[in-house]
Amino acid sequence: MNFFKVFFLFTIGLLHLLGCAGVKETVRDNTSLEVIDFHIAVLPVENLSGKPAPLTEIRQMLINKIKILGLDILEDEFLDWFMEQNRIRYTGGIDSATAKSFKEEMGADAVLITSLEFYDAEYPPKIALISRLVSTGDKPVILWMDGTGLTGDDAPGILGLGLIDNPLVIQDNAIINIAVSLSRYITGRLKNTNAYNVKFRPRIYYRSPLLHASSEYTIALIPFLNKSSRKNAGEIVMLHFAKELMKMKNFEIIEPGITRQSLLNFRIMMSSGISIADTDLLSNTLDADLILTGTVMDYQDYEGTWGTPKVNFYTLVIERKSKRVFWISSSDNRGDDGVFFFNLGRINTAHAMTSKMANSVVKIMEGR
Amino acid sequence: MNLKKHLLILIMASLLSCYTRVYRDINMDFGVVRTVVVMPLVNLSSNQMAAERVRDVFITMLLAASELYVLPPGEVARSISMAGIQNPTAPTAADIIKLGNITKADTVITGTVKEYGEVRSGTATSNVISISIQMAETQTGRVVWSASTTRGGIGITDRLFGGGGKPMNDITEKAINDLIHELF
């Protein structure tokens, strides 16, 4: 056991060093590491960017990096056969039946679900990814979840020496970030950030006094109502909330794939938001104490060199027993909020900004 | 005397930038109002999303005031559909009574976004919002409270120094805060 810990620490250090130096080929070729008895199925990458993107390449790069961590990845042929047999077309989540089949038919211990939030190969290249590891079996749960959003001009440095113009390098860096975070989960060294950034706290919020900081809640997330011009913004913001809620001790998240299946089963359409009757039905079916949803008004990433990301959303949480609103908030930020000199503190992706905004919402909601 | 004149002008100028008018039914006991339905607002501005943006901020601020419980927008949409209301932005007294029976709400709020967005005057630009809100009780369908407010617009500093005025979200919150302040 100690050997494994030392081995993982070494791997994390190696990945960090390679991430900084920008030399990634060595990582890809280093496949001589010992394999752990934990089988993972890596699902095809879900494209939420609304544009064409190199999904196959991203997935393959991700598999290569995970293999270095010593995890056993199920072969593509088996996965394709399984998906064909079980008629799985949706790769943004798994429901209970699929999770059970993954365990019984494939012997997979977990499924890695990756969503591509944003991709732009034009200078400066940009990428945003969200990944989660979901257990298989009778009751699938999210084991780990993290995301990354990078642009080529995140750290220009002196004389622009830090600028990155190759989209492959950005892709590689993003996937290394994901792999490092996953390795931290496996080695039990996940970061626990205590404070939220005041700049990204919601502008207005209501928190019910009945929402106890000491109580534990099971929470189901429903895609936000998308009123922005960005395709799939509702799903993206929901994933950010899932990611941030995962960091909290008081919240147990229901895998969004299970929630989606319930919405489909009950044919729940939400053209103007969720009603109390739908909330009641869903929470009873999913055994969830809280239902989190909302509305996305703006979700803008900029393309090309100039621009500022802009995000504006409303968050709504309804409680199961009282059938009342337990939380409502309005969050609105721009990438250049609070930036006065030399672009210090500027945020270049809507991904990074939404993460911070969702983080502050979740922490205030928890009672911090 | 001159000083008094200048002070009067300054007070008038500050009042013009924040202008609120209110009607309040003196026979209505607002203390009994516990649950409120906020209907979709009429949008008379050129911004297509203005009514929804203002409504969302209004609902959040009303709940954040911790005096009233506001039904979630999804539940309101379902109730409108159940009541068969043809025009939810301008419901009749009968519609309001019907909605009250379905939602068990004490009052229904309707409103109009008259202006929302950028205004220009010469070379000066600024953001402006102008909204009016009515509250009707669900027992009789009668309007018991009504208020309108305007925030933002081109002021002296905008004309002299430019700058484009305050952000839209800031003035929206201020305008709604004016209305909520009048309500309580």
Interface residues (C-beta under 8 A of the other chain):
Chain A: R203 I204 Y205 Y206 K227 M270 S271 S272 G273 I274 S275 I276 A277 D278 T295 M297 N312 Y314 L316 I318 R324 V325 I328 S329 S330 D332
Chain B: M49 E52 R53 D56 V57 I59 T60 M61 L63 A64 S66 Y69 V70 P72 P73 G74 E75 V76 A77 R78 N169 E173
